[in-house]
């Protein structure tokens, strides 16, 4: 929006030399920044000449994967595209604040929330936490005497509004206040702001209701329009339009920036209160005790209704995910094409959050929280549970009727952030483990094996060809030492973490030997001797020395090995005295090398002659 003297005769607008499309009114020119424009002055041409702005218009780069306001995006559809957020997830950090946190705004390397301590006549606080650690970077008290406070983000600025309608802008990096504005003409605000393309949109009430468009950089009011009655509904922005919805399904569509009325869906009543509308696929989804409606985003005409929702639905390209009200709140997936229900999920029976959707390279997942503290991630196509955890505190439902901070889940820039109790719980994707090498490549039972790889932190199991290790220690994210257990056979090594299971490309060989003796049976007369050939057959790189012994000798017989210890073979010699008794005996030959021991048997028949 460009203002100036004689501007109603504008014939051309350019951003740093790049021609722009525009529309002209008696008070301003509304120009669209053209593709390819760069930061620089704005020029406006009229029949009288060309005027150039005294300051540069800053062309910004779109920020990706951020959660800029309630229900993630400015359209409040609850959908986030973040390849780094595929389940499973693991706790990253917990930050405890002075009260129940609001929905999180995730951007600029930080997580922004408001809280209220619950102390009478005290206002909310705006917090900025480090995304990586959860530590507080800065905080700023908001002046209102009640608990409500809400935030939005756009290109380096955080915008916060309190119950008394004080709207302020803060530098996202430092917390330095840039400007403050008392929203004119109204006395209170419970409308979470929405900021996009240089404009902050927010509602307020007190005497009827007003929707405001405020310049992000200066805090100047760009335009206003009247609504019935301005409570709670966070402006939803999509396709050059702004949408709000209030009590009795009084829903509106306005043009962005100018707030020119495009349409008003009206009913036979009006009153206080409102609920945030959701915009997706050219449709506006409203919620009210008189019915949850689907309106055409262009005309405002009624297209249909949907199941009574306990919170804002999440809507992607093909499906609406709704937490349906009832004695057992149930999350349902409804096909947009025909309204049919694809799946439903009740969880522990206490689901209470507005769902959000995360689109990842591994698929699309729906996240929902429960009053019991459970957080669920469901496959968006099938409804199957992909992951869950208990955060450790009650996850609150969004209260769009009273004045506490508005609760909600958030996701973006590699984090899922959950307000619960007086804390924020942050979760991140757990990458699956990979195994790059292990040493030694072989060894006997009891060998300590060093496994090298990545993402090994949090390992819950190590297996050698399916047999659990006798013990293991996670030394670092890249190294584990594990002890080969009894009964293990040669095969690959597998490591399991919360992120999945990684398997070695090569096999660990169990160093062992086979023991045999031949022939299987010998006959020997009293006073004579005989022998058996004992053979050691190594396996898995076995190079040890085997000590030999024999048990089961009858009275009057003696035995000797030559050699008594060997790496390959030996001769067992039996001498039978005349005092021995004739008969058949089974002899057991034992071979032992360290912890490895194997037996084999032969038969000795003693005869009189």
Secondary structure, 3 states (H helix, E strand, C coil): CECCCCHHHCCEEEECCEEEEEEECCCCEEEECCCCCCCEEEEEEECCEEEEEEEEECCCCCCCCCECECCECCCCCCEEECHHHCCCEEEEEEEECCCEECCCEEECCEEEEEEECCCCCCCCEEEEEECCCCCEEEEEECCCCCCCEEEEEECCEEEEEECCCEEEEEECCCCCEEEEEECCCCCECCCCCEEECCEEEEEEECCCEEEEEEECCCCCEEEEEEECCCCCCCCEEECCEEEEEEHHHEEEEEECCCCCEEEEECCCCCCCCECCCEEECCEEECCCCCCCEEEECCCCCEEEECCCECCCCEECCCEEEEEECCCCCEEEEEECCCCCEEEEECCCCCECCCCEEEEECCEEEEEEEECCCEEEEEECCCCCEEEEEECCCCCCCCCCCCCCCCCCCEEECCEEEEEECCEEEEEEECCCCEEEEEECCEECCCCEEEEEEECCCCCCEEEECCEECCEEEEEECCEEEEECCCCCCCEEEEEEECCEEEEEEEEEEECEEEEEEECCEEEEECCCEEEEEEEEEEECCCCCCEEEEEECCCCCEEEEEECCEECCEEEEEEEECCCCCCEEEEEEEEEEECCEEEEEEEEEEEECC
